[in-house]
Amino acid sequence: MKKNGSMKEDDAMLMHQLKRGRVKALSGLVEKYKKQAYFLALGMVGNADDAFDVSQEAFLRVYQSARTFDDKQPFFPWFYAIVANLCRNVLKKRQTVDSRQVDIDEVGYLLADDGTPETELLEREEKRKLFAAMRKLPFADREIINLNHFRMMSYDEIASILNIPRGTVMSRLYYARRRLAELMEEDERHAMRRD
């Protein structure tokens, strides 16, 4: 497996080639980051079709903006900012909370399962509740939870990507978790009143 420094050098080389008009370099970036782009978007927009569209559009933006890329900076935080901005646009178009259901099957990577039908049913219901509450969170809260819990990024990685101090990551994550827990409890209380 390549070390982090080597990966950054590969990204820099591909971006340098892309800046010089070598479109094939984009294929290297797509191959390397397509899954990550998709799952980052899925965690923020909660819909497979929108996540696919965002990931495709993100690579188009990389191609269109290659000349503006600062070679002294790492590629991934720049790329992540493109993905996050596109996700914000999708969510704005939906007018905050919409009636679309989360694609539960697409987010199966979030929770482990022991393979039994009962466990799978319970987990599907928990995922549904989790993502219903996630959709109600402000974008910044949804983003930080997605990066830490679902993409398994460390505080330092998140700080680098979001260009904020590590302490701010920890603070934002703490308050985002609290808001998510409150929303889930609120949804649970509403469900109990309906029954």
Buried (B, 14 or more C-beta within 10 A) or exposed (E): EEEEEEBBEBBBEBBBBBBEEBEEBBEBBBEBBBEBBBBBBBBBBBBBEBBBBBBBBBBEBBBEEBEEBEEEEBBBBBBBBBBBEBBBEBBEEBEEEEEEEBBBEBBBEBBEEEEEEEEBEEBBEBBBBBBBBBBBBEBBBBBBBBBBBBBEBEBEBBBBBBEBEEEBBBEBBEEBBEBBEEBBEEBEEEEEEEE
